[in-house]
Amino acid sequence: MTPRGAPSAAMAAGAARFGARSRDWLLLLKPRLMSLVVFTGLTGLLAASRPLEPARALLAMICIAVGAGGSGALNMWWDADIDAKMRRTRARPIPVGRVKRAEALALGLACSLVSVLAMGLVVNRLAAGLLAFTIFSYAVVYTMWLKRSTPQNIVIGGLAGALPPVIGWAAASGTAPPNAWLLCAIIFFWTPPHFWSLSLYASEDFARAGLPMMPLVKGAAATRRQILIYSFILAPLAVAPSFTGLAGGLYLFVSAIGGLAFLRLALRLAASRAGEIDADGARLDAQTARQLFGFSILYLSLLFASLLLEKLTGILPLAV
């Protein structure tokens, strides 16, 4: 005789397995990266200031999210070998054996194709083309080529992460004017200081995976100088939308104060010995690099949040 509680216990176990499986599949889509892509894409969509039916706007954002998830799954499929070697990635679903590489490949291809087709059929072809180019740039150009071949991988490959505002703008208006590309440029020049500051205190991880990150190839001092150069380009560039008819006073305040704070941290990092190791094997000034890395995330978030808030509340641009 089957115990009375057996069916419910079996159902609970099945539900637990399904939940765990679903979480693994969600992790393949890189949800944190997806949320940033959706956030900047939505800002571009609203910054276009063109009326778009709510249903089409929602579908456009879903396509951007699904496309980002698809490229993330393709990235995890291709990088499973090096993910297994790095502390920060070795717990991902494929390295630990919870998801097969073939499954990740199938998910990535399906999400990529469906998102581009839906964007083209329901929204417009320009947005679909930009979305397809973004997926290709991240999954093929960056992941399969640049990441393992050059210390400039994050610079050239950063274009893929910078394009979502242009996709959102194109989805709303069918065009990609200079202001849309200005938002793209801000993310593009933000990416090297953001990622290289991480690489300064996580270089052992990249060394184990055999990746040619800037500190490993050019040295910590050269990396700190490159971070400073990009920071001096980024800070005034981030203020520019207030003078191109895109942003208003709130954005100007946030970008100016945030830019000064970013430059201060970059100057501190340049004057430090972050990324270097002393005679006892201890890593020097890691906290200085961590501070810039952490602030870089806050900085970009505040830039786009302030612009998004201006568009939602009707704050007029300073220059028309």
N, C-alpha and C positions, 0 to 999 in steps of 0.2 A: 504494500500500500504506500502511495506517495504521501509524504508528510504534508500537512495542510499549508505550511509556510513555504514549501519548496518553490511553487510557481512564482510567488512574489519575490523570493530571494533571487531566482534566476532572472526575473525581469529587472531587478535592481542591478544585478551584475551586468546584464546586457546594456542597461542604460548608462552604467559607469564606463563600460568599454566604448560605447558610442560617444559619450562626452569627451573621453580622453582622445579618441580618434579625431573628433571634430576640432579639438584644441590644437592637435598636431597639424591638421590641414590649415587651420587659421594661421599658425605660426609660419607655415610655408609662404604665406602671402605678405609677410613682414608688416604686421599691422601698424607698428610705430612709424615706419617709413610711409605707409599708405596714408596715415592720418595727416602727416605733414604735406603730402602731395595733394590731398583733398583740400586742406586748409588754404594752401597757396593757389590752387586751381579755383576755388570758390572766390577768393579775393580777386583774381583776374576776371572771373565771370561778372562779378558785381561792379568792378572798376570800369568795365566797358560801358556802363550806364545805358544799356540798350534793353528795352523790355523784352523778356523772354517768358513764354508760358511756363508756369510752375512745373508742369509735367515734363516738359522738354529740358528745363534747367535741372530738375532732379535726375533725369536720365543721363544728362551730360556728366553730372558729378558721379553717378554710379559707374559710368563708363571709365572715367578717369581713375576711380578707385579700383575697379576690377582690372584695368590695364596695368596699374601700378602693382597690384597683387600678382598678376601674371608674370611680370618681369621679375618680381621678387622670387617667385617659385622657380623660374628658369635660372636665376642667380644661384639659388640653393642647390639646384640639380647639378649645375656645372662645377660649383665650388665645394662639393661634398668632401673631396679629398683634403683640401686645405682647411676647411671648417673643422675637421676632426683633429687638427693639430693645434688650433688656437684656443686658449682658455675662454675667450669671450664668445666663441661660436661652437665649441665642441658639444654643447648640450642641445643643439638644434635637432629636429626630428630625424633627419637623414643620418648624421653621424652616429646617433645612439641606436639606430636601427628600427625606429618606430614607423618610419615611412620609407618605402623603396624609392630609389632614384627614378625609376620609370614612372612611378605615380606622380612624382613632382614634375617631371617633364610633361606628362599628359595634362596635369592641372595648369601648368604655366602656358602651354600652347592653347588650351581651350579658353582660358581667361583672356589671353591676348587677342585671339581671333574674334571672340564674341564681342569684346569691348570695342574694337575698331570697327567691326561691321555694324554694330548697333549705333555707334556715333555717326558713321557715314550715312546710314539709312534714315535716322530719325532727327539728327541735329544738322550737321553739314559736313561736306567733304574736307574742308580745310582743317577743321578740328580733328577729324578722323585721321588725316594725313599726318598732322603734328603728333597725335597720340601714337600712331604706328612708328613714326621716326623716333619718338622717345623710348618706346619699348625696345626697338632695335638697338638704339644707342646704348641703353643700359645692359641689356641681356647679351648682346653680341660684341659691340665695339668695346665697352668697358669690361664686362665680365670675362669674355672669352679671349680678348686680345690685350688691352691696355693694362689691366690689373696685374698681370704676371710678367709684363715686358718692359715697363718704363716707370721711373719715379714720378713722372708727370701724369700717371694714371688718373689721379683724382682731379687734376685740373681739366684735362680734355674730357674725361668721362663725366665731369660735373655738369656738362650741358644737359644731360638727361634729367637730372634732378632739378634743373633750373627752368625747364620748359612748361611745367603745369600752369603757371599764370597765363602764358601765351595760349595754351590749349583752352583754358576757361574763357579767355577774352574772345578767341575765335569762335567758340561755341555760342556765345551770346550775340556776336555781331557779324560773324562771317569774315572778319578781317583781323589782321595782326599788325596794328600801327606801332610807331616808335615807343609809346608809353608802355605797351605790353612787353616789348623787348627790354625796356628799362627795368621792369620788375624781374625779368629773366636775368639780366646782367647783375642785379643785386645778389641774387642767389648764387650765380656763377662765381662771383668774386668773394662771396662769403665762404664757399665750400673749402678752398685750400687752408685758410687760417683755422677753420673749424676742425677739419680732419687731421691736418698736420700737427695741431696741438695735441690731439689724441695720440698720434703716432710717436710723439716725443716720450710719452711715459708708457707706451704699450709696444715698444719696438721689439721686445723679446718675442712677443706673440707673433708679429709679422715675420721675424727671423726664422722662427720654427716652421712657418708655412712656406718659407722661401720667397716671400713677396718683396719686390724691390722698392720698398717705401723710402721716402726722401731721407729720413735720418740714417737709414742703413746704407744708402748709396752715396749721398753727398755729405753726410755727417750732421750732427745736431746743430752746430753753429750755423751752417748754411741753411738749415731748415728754419731756424729762428729768424734769420734775415729774410727769407722768403715770406714767412708769416707777416713780418712787419711791412714789407713792400705791399702785399695784398691788402693789408689792413688800411694803409694810407690811400689805397685806391677805393676800397669799400666805403669808408666813412663818408667822404663827400658824395660819392655816387648814391648812397642811401638817402641823402638829403635832397637830391635832385628832383624827385617827384613833386615836391612842393613848388617848384619853379617851372614845371612843364605842363601845368594845368591838370595834374592828376590828383594831387593831395592838398590838404588844407593845414590849418594851424596846429591841430592836434598831432598830425603826423610829423610836421616840422619840429615840434618840441621833442617828441619821442626820438626821432632820428638824430637830432643834434646832440641831445644829452647821451643817448645810447652810443652814438659814434665816438664821442669824447671818451666815454668809459671804455669802449672797445680799444681805442688807441692807447689809453693808459695801460691797460693790461698787456697789450702787444709790446709796448715799450719796455715794460717790466720783464716780459718774457725774453725780449731781445737782449736785455742786459744781464740775464741770468745764465746759469749753466744747465738749464733744463735739457734732459736727454743725454747728458754725459754721466759717466760712471767714475767714482773715485777709486783709489788704490785698494780699498777694502771691498769693492764690488757693489757699493751702495749707489743707488740712482740719485742724482743731485736735482734739487729744485723741481721735483715732480709736481708739487702742489701748485706751482706757478703755471705750469702747463694745464693742469686740471682746471684751474680757475678760468683761464681763457676758454677752454673747451666748454665748460658749463655755462659761462656767460654768453658764448656765441649762440647757444640754443635759445636762451632767453631773449637775446637781442633780435634775432630774426623773427621770433614769435611776436615780439612787441611791435616790430615794424609792420608786419602784415595784419596784426590784430588792430592796430590804430587805423590803418587804411581801410580795413573792413568795417570798422565802427563808423568811420566817416561816411562811407557809402550807405550803410544801413540807416544812419540818422539824418542824412541829407546835409551834412556839413559841406559847404562849398569849397572848391579848390582856391588856393591863394592867387594863382595866375589862371586866367581864362583866355 
